[in-house]
Structure formats: structure tokens, C-alpha cells
Amino acid sequence: GCLINFDDAAFISDSWRFFPADNSGEFELVDNPDPSGINTTAKVGKAVEKSTGGQPWQGMFTDLPADIVFGSDKIIKMKIWSPQVATVTMKLENSQSTPPGPGSGDLTVANTKANEWEELSFDFATTPITDNGRYIRITLIWDINNIPAADVTYYFDDIQLTAGECATSSIGSGPQRPGDLTISPNPVIDQL
């Protein structure tokens, strides 16, 4: 169920592109600036929405290394730390199915807290995405419909389906060594 987690190498998405132009924002993998409340992890993503981006719909996107596979629902959760009460828009795009499935369109959720971690839920059940759409692109737009007067820094982490989690798991003392390979005479002659 984990899509992006900045502490586990298997789920780190640190290659983000921006629109309408590459200089519309910045991304950096950073130490958690506020390891408290619901997010005490060491690393998080830092997104900067630039005032010079010029469009209220400017945003960022990344392509995941594997398809999003929905379980019993289509809810994606994400932890954010915002310096203001505003909105976050998420889209699912870049379907790998044949024929390609439709993109989700904008799904906008308002945050309710400033200067602390909060978990937002995006319910894609009401969007045109398909169960077998094999979506690999996550697009984020911070405070859609507003061009910031000055650059705004947001932090985000643990983008996951509700059917799973982004916690780091342990396998105890590690995997067991496989047994030695043995060679034996063929036990059959003409029938197996």
C-alpha cells in the first residue's frame, strides 16, 4: 500500500518535475523539520512553490517505479506540513494500460492545520480512473488557484493507499540461508 516514503529506499521518489516550467518549484529530500505528532520519521520531501511560477495551477509530478494497484477502495492518504491553511490537489495520471485509462482530474482537499503534521485523504472513487488503469504518475498542486506572493515551503511524506502503510518493517535476524543443493539419480525411467 505504500507509494512514497522518504525513509525506505524502495519507496523514495526524489525525481520531481514542475509545471508550467521546470523553475516553477523545487524539491529536496530533507530531515524532518518537525518530528512530532503523527510524523516522527527522519526524512521527508520538501516542496517549494515559487512566487515566480506565474500560474495558480503550477505544480509538480513524479513517476513511480511500479503501478498503483488499488485494493478495496480508492483512497490515498498523505501526510503534509503546511505553513498555512490552504488546499492540496492530487492527480493520478500516465496510465500504462492498453488502451490507457483516463486521468483522475483534480482532486482537491483542504488542510485544517498550519505548522504541524496532518494526514489528508484523497478519495479517487468519484473520479474517472479505472481499477486496471495502471497509473504511475502522482501530481501535486499546492494551494491551487492562488499564486503565492512569496515562495512557500511545504513538507510531505507517507503517500499510501488506505489498504497498506508506509512503516518500515523488520524481518528479524534476516532471511535464512537456503539449504545445500543435492544431486540424486533420476527416480523414473519413462514416466513421471
Secondary structure, 3 states (H helix, E strand, C coil): CEEECCCCHHHCCCCCEEECCHHHEEEEEEECCCCECCECCCEEEEEEECHHHCCCCCEEEEECCCCCCCCCCCEEEEEEECCCCCEEEEEEEEECCCCCCCCCCCEEEECCCCCCEEEEEEEHHHCCCCCCCCEEEEEEEECCCCCCCCCEEEEEEEEEECCCCCCCCCCCCCCCCCCCCCCCCCCCCCCC
